[in-house]
Amino acid sequence: MARSSGSVHHVSSADAGQTLAAFLRPRLNNASWSRVQKLVQSRHVLVHGNLCTDVARRLKDGEVVKVLEVAAAPLPKADDVRVVHVDDDVVVVDKPTGITTTRHHEEASWPAQRRQLQPTLEELVPDAIGKHLAKRFGTVPGRTAPKRRRIPPVRAVHRIDRETSGLVVFARNVPASRILAEQFRLHTTHRRYLALVAGRARARTIRSHLVRDRGDGRRGSAEGDDGKEAITHMTPLEHFGDDYTLVECRLETGRTHQIRIHMSECGHPVCGERVYARGRRGESSDGSGAPRVMLHAAELGFVHPVTGEELRFSSTVPADMRKVITALRKKYREPSR
């Protein structure tokens, strides 16, 4: 089957209400209905970042439809969510890429079938906890694994982007949720990210005020003091010639898309970036071969909501990001540091 090469299409007010199939046909050189159906059902189409296999889905004004050159990988399951720490009050997990942390409010009315197609991390974590506990106690000599019981839902206290991998903490009860949420609100948590960015980045602290609409419908920095203050401390870890840099970003604040926006606005967009790419065209042309936004939540620290103990966790760079970095090291042979 012929495939469109990662094309992106924006749904306008005139397109709103059309089915996905009707919307795509004229944008794919008037492809046949059967070809469009096959394209959608074979996991080649994303709607607003989420996989869609329903050709009859009605589109909304402002949504973004992307036709992938290569079929999207199967969505992560509970088995793909690594439980790093769990107790009666909190659970820390390592989030795989390709899954949203929580369900957005506009998805509350989604039918069960669609929710199963696109589960969130929050929905998968209880099952991951159950499997983790069964496995842990099942390996203790002289003890048999306890019977699997239903794990109550967890409560989100912060989020990381769909394409971002790494550490996320959830509360397991209401009191813990309130205390953890307050720590994130006051920015007393420790959050360290690793990012592969375009260009030769230097150490710097980026300060700006982020607004929900920078003028083109996307988040960005305001000219004055409008919006919420955002502070990112960026340090280069490894240079690949003058073309790419592996950096660490320490967040003093934790605004939505903060690192992606700051990196792009300072001239070093995260490799694989589409939304905040330079030129604001919605597609990354960095040439790194990044299959997604190369951003990883590598360290997470907070004060335990009950014991008061200071906890800190770390996560290694996932395979897809390591592959890109390894390829760049090979290409540039001995990158300067």
N, C-alpha and C positions, 0 to 999 in steps of 0.2 A: 504494500500500500504506500502510495506517495504521501509524504508528510510535509506539512508546513514547517519551516525552520524557526521555531520559537517565536512566532508572530504574536503581537499583543494588540488587542482591539478594545477600545473604550466604548461603553454603552452610553449613548446620548439620550436626552429626553425623547427624541424622535424614535429611538430604538426600544425604549422601555415598553415592557409588555410582550415583546416578541419571545418566541421560544428560542432556546439555544440553537437548535438546528436551523431555524429560519434566519437567525442572526448570522450564523457562520457561513451559510451557503454562498452569498455574494462576495464574502471576504476570502473565500477559498476558490476563486475563479469559477463560481457557479457550479461547485461540485454537486454530484448527485446526492439525493437524500440518503441512499444506502452507504455512500462513502462517508458522509458526515456522521451517520449513526455509528459506523464502524470505528471512526476516529474517536468519538466520544466514549463509546463503550470499552475501548481498548486503553483507557486511562491516559489519553493524550490531551485532555482539556481541563484547565483550571478556571474556576470562576471566583474572582476576588481572593485568590490564593488557595482555594479549597478545590480538591478534586471533585469533578462533577461527571457522572455517568448517565445522567438523565437528559436526553435530547429534548424533552418537552418542558424542561424547567423554564419558567418565565423570568426574564431578566429585568433588573431595575436600573434606573438612571444612576450613572456614576460607577457602576460595577466594571471590573476589568476582566476580560476574557483572554486567556493565554492558551495558544495551541503549541504544545510541546513537540520538539523534534524527536525526542526519545520518550517512550512511555514512562509515566511516573511510577516510582517504586511502590510496592504494596505499603499501605499505611501501617505504622507501628502498632503492635499489640501489647498487652500487659507484659508478655514475656520479654519485650524489648526495653521495658522501663526498669532500670537498675535501682534498687533500693539501697541507698548509701547508709542511712541511719533511720531507725524507727523506735519510738517508745510510746507511752500512753498519750502523749501530748503533741508530738510533732513527728513528721516524716520528711526526710530529705531524699530526693530522687535525682537521678541523672537523666535528663530529658533527651530523647533522640530528636534529630531534626525532622521536620515534616509534620509536626503536630502542634496545634495551638494549646496553650496552657489551660485556658478556660473557655467556656462557651460565651460568645458575645450576646448581648441582650436581644438583638434582632433575631437570634437563632433559637430563642425560647419556644417559638411555635413550630419548630421543625418536627416533622413526623418521625416516629421511632426508626423507620427504615433509613432515613437520611442521617440520623444521628449515628446509627451503627456504621454507616459508610464513612463518616467523618468524626470519629470519637475524639474527645479532648483528653489531655493528660490528666486533668482533674477526675475524669470519669474512669480512667484506666488504673489510677493509683490504688484504690481499694483492692482490686483483684491482684495487683502486683504485690501489695503488702501480704495478702493471704498466701500467695505462692512463696514469697520470701520467708515467712514464718514457718510454713510447712517444711520447706527445704532446710532451714536452719535447725529446727528441732529434730528433724528426721535424721540429721547427721551426728547427733549427740549419742555416744555409746550407751547402750542400755535403755535408751528412750525411743519410743515409737513416735512417729510424726502425729501431731494432733489432727483430729478431724477438721477438715476445712469448714470454717464458719463464715457467715456473712460479715464483711468488714463495713462499718458505717462509712458514709461519704466523708471526704476530707474537705477542708475549707481553704480556699486560695487566699493568700495574703500579699502576693506579688506575682508578676508575670514576666516571661521572656518571650520573644517573638517566635512565630511558627518555625522559621528556618534556623533560628538560633538553637544551638545545643547546649547542654550543661545543667548546672545545679539549680534546683527549685525546692523551696520548703513549703509544706502545707501544714496547717494546724489540724488537729484531730478532735478538737472540742471548742466550744464557744469562748471560754476564758483565754485559752492559748491563742485563739484567732485574734482576739482584741489586743493582746499584749504584743504579738508579733507584728500586727498591722501598724501599731503605734511606732514600733522600731523602724519600720520601713518609711513611715510618714515623716519621722524625725531624721531619717538618713543616718541612723547610728549603726546600721548593718555594714558588714564588709563585703564588697562585691568587686571582684577582679575578673576582667574579660581578656581573652586573647583574640586578636583580629588580624587578618591579612589584608593589607590596604595597598592601593595603587600609589606609586611614586616613592620618593625617598623621604620618609617622614622623620622629623626631628622631635625631641622631647619638648613638650609644651603643655600648658594648662589652658583649656578652652572654656570660656565663660560666655554665656549668652542667655537670653530670655526666649523660651520656646513658646510658640503660639500654635493653635490647631490648624490655622490656614495661613500660609505664607504669601498667598495671593493666587495660587494655582490649585487650591483645594487640598494641598498637602501640608504636613507639619513643617515648621522651620523656625529660624531665629528672627525675632522682631528687630526693627531698627532701634527702638528705644527700650523702655523698661516694661512694655506690655508683656503679658504672658508670665510663665513661671521660670525662675532662675534655674539654669542647668550648668553643672560644672563637671568637666571630664579631665582627668590627669592622664596624659598619654606619654608612654615611654617606648622608644624603639628597642626591640630585642635582637632583630636580625635584618640586615639589608640584603636585597637581591639586586645588585647593581643599583641603578637609579630608578628601576621600574616598579619594585614592590618592597614592602617592609612588613615584617611580623612585629606587631606592637602589643603592648599590654595597656589596657584602659582601666583605671580605677575610678569608680563613680563616687563623687561626693554627694551627688543627687541622683535620683533614679526616675527620670522622665521617660515617657513613651518614645521609643526609637532614638533615645538620646545619643548613643554612640554612633549610630548610622548617620544621623543628621550632622553631628559635629564633624565626623570624619569627612563627609562629603563637602561640607561648607568650608573646611580648611584646605580643600584641594586633594584630599587623600581618601576617596570613597572606598568603602569596604568591597573587596573583590566579590563579584557575584551580585552586587547591588543593582536593583532595578528601579525601585521607587524613588530613591534619592540620588540617583546617578547624576554625574555632572552633565549639564545641558538640560536636565529635567525632562528627558525624553522617555524615561521609564525603562530603558534597557542599558545594561552594562556592556561596555565594549573594552574592558580592561585587558583582554587577551590572556588572562591567567588560566582559563579553563575551569574556573570555579563552578561547580554544579548548583551552588546555593550561596547565600550570604555567608561569608567566611567569618563567623562570629561565634565564640564559645565562652560560656560562663564557667570559668575555670576554678574560681574560689568563691565560697560563700561563708560568711560568718555572722553569728547573731548570739544574743543572750537567751539561754533557755527560759521560756516563759514561766516555768514552775521552780526549777532548781536554782536559777540564777547563774548557772555555769556558762562561761563563754565557750561557744562551740565554733569550730572552723572546719570546713570540708574542702576537698579539692577533687578535681576531675581531669583526667587526661584528655588530650585533644582526640576527637573521634577520627575514625579511619578515613572518611572522605576528605577531611581537612588535612590530615597527615599526607595523604596522597598528593594533594596540590602542592603542599610545602616541599615534599620530597622531589617532585618534578621540577620545581623552581631551583632547588639546591643543585640538582643535576645539570640543569640548563646553565646556571651561573657558576657552577663548579665550586669556587671558594668565595662565597659571599663575604663581603667586609662586614665587620661588626662595629 
